[in-house]
Amino acid sequence: MPVLHERILSRRARVAVIGLGYVGLPLAVALGEAGFTVAGYDLDPDKVAGLRQGRSHIADIPASAVAALLAESRFHPSDDPDILHGVEIAIICVPTPLSLGKQPDLGFVLAAAQHVAAYLQRGTLVVLESTTYPGTTEDVLRPVLERGGLKVGKDFFLAFSPERVDPGNAKFNLKNTPRVVGGCDPESARLAALLYEQVAPCVHVVSSARVAEMAKLLENTFRHVNIALANEMAVLCRAMGIDIWEVVEAAATKPYGFMAFYPGPGVGGHCIPIDPHYFSWKVREYDRHARFIELAAEINDRMPRRVADLVTDALNDRRKAVRGAQVLVLGVAYKKDVADARESPALKVMELLLKKGAEVRYHDPHLPSVVCNGATLHSVPLTREELERSDCVLVLTDHSALDYGMVAACSTLVVDTRNALKGIKSDRIVRL
């Protein structure tokens, strides 16, 4: 039995989490609360400084949890890679964005791998959590780690376990969501599974890292495709004078064979708009095309323009031009109740409306400022006066804290892309 096996069970294994964002910080906190001593490495000095002072930049992680681990000396955040010296488990949780040409950008993964390789010692377990295409762990990460002469399966261990973080989800979190683990060899898989068993309710081990990587892409592509279907149905239903929201609600009464997905102004966040592109890019190596997935991306990417046109048409119906119109946007985060505007379709809609000549303001209780069309915009208070002076109020993110009753009562026109004003009947409300 490897020494690391016993050290994991006894919580004496020294763990490093590389990348302290939406994935890495919750994992670091969970491991610390499970009894491990965790080194957290991140390139952002401001983020690290805040964590050292007991502050949390992730809404789902309370500052009290960070402060408690600091007080117990179980969490050591740093922007100095030397903190990786002597670690026995290194978990990589860095971003995997797309390039401008919508191809995978593994720059952060490669940089993290190089840092880990510089401190790699015999018996170390390295786990990649960053979402990526099948083959990344074996074909990209492994060669970097083996350059120093140590070999996977013999001298150190390497596995992939996809993150399953859903920001703002009050029901499911890291501690009650099953994990998938795939190793580059059986012992790597066994050790990685043992580690995650200390913080997760269930660990499903698959035959390889490639299978685990593909499973993550399937999860997010499933959502991407079904959202595209809902968006396409919304466009068709509107043309036929049918309420898509009532249609989905009716279909959802079926207890089997149907899962409710809802239309919206597009898709956002780090996963849904990005991960399907990783898969469609990879399959081109096999002289194949993921036509179904690419069509879904096309539909979802088109939604911000459809919403901007919907606003234009709604204003025209009221004898008001979009140029010069006062448009108040409600919600710019990519999903409700989170402070995250990554890839947010709301920003794309706002940019399109600005290009059409509209004067755009926004209110978001979670995001005091955002950059849109090259300029920094600041959230305005949601007041009766703001609503009354707006020619159109556009709901793009249905945050729970907003007073939609006041929105309906004080607005001359509301374009609702999230069915946030459900149950309110008014000819002043235009739904997607």
N, C-alpha and C positions, 0 to 999 in steps of 0.2 A: 504494500500500500504506500503510495507516494506520501512524502512528508506533508505536502500541501493538503491532502485529504484530511488529515488529523487537525491541521491548523485552521482549516475552514470550519470544521465542527466545533473546535474550541474557541472560535472567534479571534484567534491570535494572528491570522494571516493579515499582512499589511496590504491594504487595498488603495489603488489610485483610480479616480474617475477623471478622465480627460475630457474637458468640455462641461461647463457648469450652467447650461441653459435649461430649456424646458424638459430635456431628457436627463441630463447629467445631474442636476441639483436634486430632483426627487430621488434618484437612485442613490446618490451620496448620503442623503438624509436617511433613507430607508436602511441602508447598510449600517450607518452609524447607530441608528435606533435598535438594530438587531445585535449590536455589541461589537461591531468591527471598528477599528481605527482607520479613518479614511482621509487620504490626501486628495484634495481637489485641485486640479490644474486648469487654468483658463488664461487665455491671452489678454483678456480685458482687465486692465488694472483697476478700473473703477468698480467693476463687478466684484472683483476680489476684495477690494477695500471695504465695500459694503458688507460682504459676507463676514469679513473679519470683525466688523462692528456689530454683528448679530442681525443684520438686515437681510431680507429676502427680496429678490427681484422677480420671483415667480409667485403669482397670486395663490396658487394651490399649495404653496409651502409657507406656513406661518413663520414669521420672524422668531417666534418663541421656540420653534423646533430647531432652528439654526443656532440660536443663543444657547439652548440647552446642551447641544453637542459641543459647542465651543467651551462651555463651562466644564464639561467632562473630558475635554481634550480628545474627543473622538472625531473631530473634523478640523482639517488644517488646509484652508484654501490658500492658493499661492499662484502668482503669475511667473514664478521661476521654475523652469523645468527640472532643476536639481532636486525638487521635491519628489521626483520619481525614483531617486536613488534608493535601492533596497526594497522596492515594492515587490510583492509576490503575486499580486493580481492587478492587471491593468485593464480598465474598461474604457473603450473609446466611444464617446458620445458626442461627436462633432457634427456640424451641418454637412449635408451633401446637396448643394444647390445645383441648378442648371446653368450652363454657360449662356451667353447671349444667343447662340445658335441652338439652344434647347438640347444640348448634349450634357452628359454627366460631368460634373466638376468634382473630382476627388482630391482637390488640393488640400483641404483640411484633413482628410483621412491620411494622405501621404505625409503631411507635416507631423501629425500625431504619431504615426508609425515610426517616423525617424526619431522622434523624441523617445519613444518606448525602446527602440532598438539600441539607443545610446546607453541605456541603463539595464538592458535585458540580462538576466542571469539565469542559471540553470534552475529548472523547476518552476519557472514563472508561468502563470496562466494569463493569456491575452484574449480579451473578448471584444469583438466589434458589435456595437449596437446601432450604428448609423445605417439608415435605410439606403440600400444600394442595389445594383443589378447582380444577378447570379454569377458567381465566379470572383467577386471582389476579394473576399477573404483569402481564397486560395491563390488567385492569380496576381493580385495587387499587394495585399498586405503581407502575405507569407514571404515573398522574395525580399522585401525590405527587412523583415525581422531576421531572416536567415543569412543576411550578408556578413554578419560577424562570425559565422561558423557554426552557431547552434542550429539544431534541426528540430522541426516540429515533430511531436510524437516521441522523440528520443530525449531531447534536452529541455524543451519547453512545450507548452500546450497552447492551441489556438482554436477559437470557436466563434460562432456568430449567434447572437440572440437578439432578434429585432425588438426595438422599443415598441411599446404599446401605450404611449402616453396620450391622453385625450384631455387637453387643457379645458378647465371649466366643468368637467364632468364630475358631479357631486356623488355619483353612484359608484363608478368604477375608477380605481386608482392602481398604483403599482402593487399595492399589498393584497388586492383581491382579484387581480387579473392574471390568468394563466400565462406562462411563458413558453416560448418555443426555443429550443436549443439545438444547434447543429454543429458538430465538431469536425475538424480536419482529420481526426482519427478517433477511435473509440474512447481512449483515455481522456482526450481533450473534451469530448462531449460529456463524459461522466463527471469530470471535475467542474465544468461549467454548470451542469445541471445541479450538482451538489451546492454550488455557490448560490444559485437563484432559489433553491429550495429553502434557504434561510430567510428569504424575504417575500416569496410568492406562494400562493396557495396550491399551485399545481405547475409542474414543469413537464412539457411534452418534448421528448427527445426524438429528433428525426435522424435520418441516416447520414446526412452530410450538411456542411455549411451552405452548399448551393440550394438544397431543399428549403432550409430555413430562410435564406434570402428570397427565394421565389415565393414562399408562403406570405411574407410581408407584402410583396408587390401585389399578390392576388388579393389580399385583404383590402388594400387601398384602391386597386383597380376596380374591384367589385363596387365600392362606394362611388367611384368616379363615373362608372358606366351607368349605374342606376340613377344618380343625380342627373346625368345627361338625359336619360329617358324621361325623368320627371320634367326637366326643362323643355324638352321637345313636346311633350304632352301639353305643357302649359301654353306654349305658342299655338298649338293646334286647337286646344280648347277655347282659347280667346277668340280665334278666328270663327269658331262655331257658336260663340256666345254661351259657353258652358263654364261654370266655376270649377277650376282645377282643384281647388282646396276641398270643395265638397266631394269631388270625385275621389280624391285620395282617401278622405275620411270614410267614404262608403266602402271602398275596396279594402281598407284596413280592418273592416269588421270580419273578414274571412279569417278563420283561426289557423289556416295552413296555406302553404304555397304562395303567400304574399308578404312582403316586408315593405312598410311604408317609407318612401323617400319623397322629399318635397322639393319643389322648384325654388329658385332664388336668383339673385343677380349675377351668379357665377360661383366659382369655387376658390377658396383661399387657404391660407395656412401653409405649412412646410410640406405636408404629405400629399394631399389629393391633387393639387395642380402639377406636382413634380414627379411623383413616383411612376405613374404610367408612362412618362416619357423615358424613364430609365429602362423600362421593359421594352418599349417599342424600338429604342436605340439598340438594345442588345440583340434582339431577334434579327436585325438586319445583317449581323455577322453570319447568320445561317441562311441568308438569301430568302428571308421571309419578311412579311409585313403584317403588323398587328392592326389590320384595317378597322376592326370593330373598336378597338381602344383609341385609335387615332381619330375616328369619327366622333367618339364621345368627347375627346379633348376639343375638337373643332366646335361642337355644340356648346360646351361649357364656356369656351373662350369667347364665343359670340354673344353670350348673355349680357355682359355690360353694355354692349352697343344696343341690344334690344331694349334694355331698360332706359337708356338715354333717349331712344326713339319713342318709347312709351311716354316719357315725360314730355317730350316735344309734342306728341299727338294730343296728350291730355290738356296741355296749355292751349294748343290750337283750337281744340273744341270749345274753349272758353274765351276765344278771340284774343289770345295773348301770345305774343311771339316769345320763343325761348331766349332770343338775344335780348339782354337787359332784364330778363326775369330774375326775381329773387327766389333762389332755391335753397331751402334749408334741409340738409341731409341729417337724418337721425341714424347714428351708428356707423362707424368706419372700421371697426375691428372685423376680422374675417369670420368670426362666429360670435354668438351671443355670450355676454357676461365674461369676456376675456379682454385683457389689455394687450392684444397682439394684432398688428396690422400687416403681418407678412403675407404677401401675395393677395391682399384683400381685394375682392372685386369692387368694393365700395370706392377705393381710390381710382380705379379705372373708370368707373361711372362718372365720378366727379371730374376727372380729367377730360372726358368726352363732353360733358356739359359746359365746362369752362371753354373748350375749343368752339363750342356752338355759340358762345357769347353770354352764357348765363352768369349771374353773380352768385357764387356758391359759398355758403357757410355750412358749418356742421356742428352738431352736438354729440358728444360721446362721453359718458361719465367715467370711462376707463382709460381714455386716451386724450390727455390735455392738448397735445399737438401732434400733427402729422405733416409729412412732406408730400405734396401733391403737385404735379406738373412743374417741379423744380422750385416751388415756393413752400415755405412753412406756414401752415394754417393752424389756428388755435380754436379750440372748442368754445362755443358761445353758450351762455346759460339757456336752458329750455324754459322760456317764460311765455306767458300769454302774448306779450308784446311781440316777441320773436315770431311766434306762430302767426299772429294776425298780419304782420307786415310781409310775410312770405307769400309769393305767388304760388309756390308749390312746396309742400313738405314731402320729402322722399325718404321712406323707411327702407334702409339697406341692411341694418343689423338690428335684430329685435331684442335689445337688451331688456332684461326683466325690470330694471329700476325705472324705466320711463313711464310717464303717466299718459297712456294712450287715450284715455277718456278725455283729457284736456286737449290732446292733439286733435282728436276728432271734433271736439266742440269749437276750437278756436281757429281751425285752418279752413281756408277757402277751397283748397285742393290738396288731397293726400294721395300719393302714389305709393302703394304698400306692396313691397316685393317679398314679404315674409309672412303675410297673413297675421301681422301683429295686432290688427284691429278686428280680429275675428269676432263675429257676433254683433258688430256695430253696423247698422244699416244706414247708408247715407249716399246720395248721388254725388257727394263731394269726394267719395273714396273710390279710387281706381286701383283694382288689384291686378297683380301679375297673372 
